[in-house]
Every structure is written in C-alpha cells, then in structure tokens.
Amino acid sequence: MRAIRDFKDYELLDCSGGEKLERWGEWVLVRPDPQIIWETPRGEAWARACARYHRSSAGGGHWEFAGLPQKEWTVSWKELTFKISPTGFKHTGLFPEQAVNWEWIQERIRSAGRPLSILNLFAYTGGATLAAASAGARVCHVDASKGIVGWARENAALSGLSQRPIRWIVDDCRKFVEREIRRGVRYDGIILDPPSYGRGPGGEVWQLEEKIYPLLELLCGVLSDEPSFIMLNSYTAGLSAQVMQYLLSVTAGRRFGGRAEAEEIGLPVTASGLCLPCGSTAIWTA
C-alpha cells in the first residue's frame, strides 16, 4: 500500500466503530467510514473533535458543530494551499490520501525532460491539477460541477498558481474528450478520478463499472504521439486494483506499449500505527 507522508496539516488520529478522527490543520473532525468495522478503544484524542458528521437513515446526513470556530479554513501540502469546508455530504473539499499521487505526478512531470500537457478529468477541487501545474505542466481541469470548479480556482489562487496555464472547464468529461479529439487536441498525460455513481450537467447517468472501459478506450484517442502516463483512481469496492491494472493494460498498454501497475493507497493511523485503505490507483506509463 502507498501511504501519504509529510502532510503536516493533515493527520488521521484514530478510527473505530465506523468513524475516523481527523486533524485538518488546527481543527479535529469526526467523519463516517463504513469500512471501519472494528470497535477499538477510543482514547482521549476523540474529545478534541469540534465537529461530527451524522449519517441519516433516509440518506445524506448533517454536521453537528461543537466548538468549530469557522466553517472555512486552509491547509497546506508542500507549496500548495487548499480551502477546507465541511459539506453536506460529509466531505471537506480534499481527499488527503491523494497526496501520494500528487507527489508522483510532480516527480513524473519534472523528470520528463520536456513540457507536458495534462488532462485532469473528474478533477474536483484541483489537488492533482495544482500538483501538475506547480511542477511546470500545462493543465486542462474538467469537472461537471460549476461550484466545484470555482472551488478549484480558489485553491489555485491560494497556492499562487492563478497565472499558470490552466484551462478551467465545466462539462461532462466524456463529451469534452470527444470534442477534444475532433479538434485535434492531444495530451501527454491523463489523470482521472471518476465517481462510483453520478450525473452530468445534462442529467447524464454515470455508473463506473459500466462506463470506465469505453472511457479509457476513448482516452487513447486524446493522447499525444509521445504519451507519458495515465493515472486512474477509484474508491469503488468492486473495482479492485488488479482490475484497474488490467483495464489500463488492455487499453493504453495495448495501443502504446509501456506497463501498468496498481496498488491501494491509504492513510497512516496515528493511534494504531496501521494504515487505513482509501481506494486504489492504477498508473500506466509509456
């Protein structure tokens, strides 16, 4: 498992009974996580929580705030800064486990020996976009949510990257790629972090297991003649790391050669010294 390191503003303090205790900068939050099926003793750190997300049996849920002095604040990873804000769907605007991938992206871009153009699909609040831009790449950031793309632009400003060559696109990812192919636009690297289920701006239904293979086939058509990588993330339990590796091998690998690898990513747990799995990442490299 690949786990984050040197993320001083984030810490997974403990996890037990379907919940994780997290420090985001100065503030400690409790959020649900259904894979945490163990009931280990809860130490004194749990008393530090200043907000807890409660799931509803009818779906969704709500935050209970107990001493959180502000609803927005920032955290930093290396040279990047992100706005954190508890949302109505338990999220905070950042997936900290992805920092291990941001580091890989930066190293890949910096060692390329040439300028790279990167396409980031389902790009959320821009962690991978900013990592790539800060390493010197030109980036196209695509997400179907206007509000989320606005949040990503805020993060770019906080990180001092507003003037970097980043295109901000609000669109359905597949439709955008189809248009880029028709326009003859090509990219050296592709990052995609698709949801398990979702809807596009026009009501398009996205079901990961049904859509991911044809999307990867399509993405081969938007890669340059000298592609560098494709990075595929998944939080879907039914899509194992090995399945993702196979998908990249029979799409990009079959067309361009190279190799695909995949592994779980995770968060170190301070209380136990163990690591909490947080999905998987598959990477194809030329």
Disulfide bonds with the S-S distance in Angstrom:
none
